[in-house]
Amino acid sequence: MPHTASRYLAEGRRVGLRHFTHADGAEFTARARESKDLHHPWLFPPDSQGAYAAYAGRLIEDPTKAGFLVCEKEADGALAGFININNIVEGGFLCGALGYGAFAHAAGRGLMREGLDLVVRYAFGPMRLHRLEINVQPGNAASIALARACGFRLEGFSPKMLFIDGAWRDHQRWAITSEMTTGR
């Protein structure tokens, strides 16, 4: 029986990861529009074709970014969410900053937990990074719970760190290193 290669970069029991493509625009923007209430006021993923084209283009073309779509395997690859590694620095740092969001239909089902675990393994494996960071607003309980569940540790607090929704917002800094995942 011939082996068929997976369409995913990494696979878990229920989700697979793949990179963004320009062809994902219609599904991604529809999911983003359906998820506005879930995302507000924490994040604002692109919800129009033009905004998606610019966003995906940066993730596809910029070597300091890596974008991953979390896809439901049982739902024929439907998009459950997205996880991006931004500000990738090589050399002695080997670090990247994570940003992520679940789509409303997938929220609370553990799919993003599985997806984030896959991204962490992929980042510390094929990407050869050493450290990943998550900056999250203190009131975003779901995002903090996800970081904690995936083994990230709270490292600090940054007042007025990021400009989001018209104001500079405080953030907690969470991180994980490759050594922290050994034996997981």
C-alpha positions, 0 to 999 in steps of 0.5 A, spaced: 500 500 500 503 506 497 504 511 503 500 518 502 504 524 505 500 528 510 497 535 508 499 537 515 506 540 518 504 536 524 498 532 526 495 531 533 489 526 534 484 531 532 487 537 529 493 538 524 497 544 522 498 547 516 501 554 513 497 560 511 495 560 503 492 566 499 486 561 498 484 560 505 482 568 505 474 566 504 474 561 509 478 565 514 475 572 513 468 568 514 470 565 521 473 571 523 466 575 522 463 569 525 467 570 531 467 578 532 464 577 539 469 572 542 475 576 539 473 583 542 476 586 545 483 582 545 484 581 538 482 583 531 483 578 525 482 580 518 475 580 516 475 582 509 479 579 503 483 585 502 485 585 509 487 578 509 491 578 503 496 583 506 496 579 513 497 572 509 502 575 505 506 578 511 506 571 514 508 567 508 513 572 505 516 575 512 522 570 514 521 573 521 514 570 521 511 563 521 503 562 520 499 556 522 492 554 521 489 549 526 485 545 522 479 540 524 481 533 521 474 530 522 471 536 519 475 535 512 480 540 515 475 546 517 479 552 520 478 552 528 483 557 529 490 560 527 497 561 531 502 565 529 510 566 531 512 573 530 518 577 531 523 570 530 530 572 532 535 567 530 543 567 532 543 567 540 536 568 541 532 563 537 526 566 540 519 568 537 512 571 540 506 567 539 499 570 537 493 566 536 485 566 536 480 560 536 474 561 531 467 561 535 465 554 533 471 551 535 472 555 542 472 551 548 473 544 545 480 543 546 482 544 539 487 550 540 490 547 546 492 541 541 494 546 536 498 550 541 502 544 543 503 542 536 506 549 534 510 548 540 513 542 538 514 544 531 518 550 533 522 547 538 523 541 532 524 543 525 524 550 526 530 549 531 527 555 536 529 555 543 524 560 546 517 562 545 513 568 548 506 569 549 504 576 551 496 577 553 492 582 556 491 580 564 483 580 563 483 575 557 482 569 562 481 564 556 488 566 553 491 565 560 488 558 561 491 556 554 498 558 556 498 555 562 495 549 560 500 548 555 506 549 560 508 556 559 510 560 565 508 567 567 515 571 567 512 578 568 508 584 567 509 589 562 505 596 562 502 599 556 506 594 552 501 593 545 497 598 542 490 595 541 483 597 540 485 604 540 489 604 547 496 602 550 494 595 553 498 592 559 500 585 558 502 579 562 509 575 559 508 568 559 514 563 556 516 556 555 523 554 553 525 547 549 528 544 556 521 545 559 518 541 554 523 535 555 519 529 557 512 531 555 
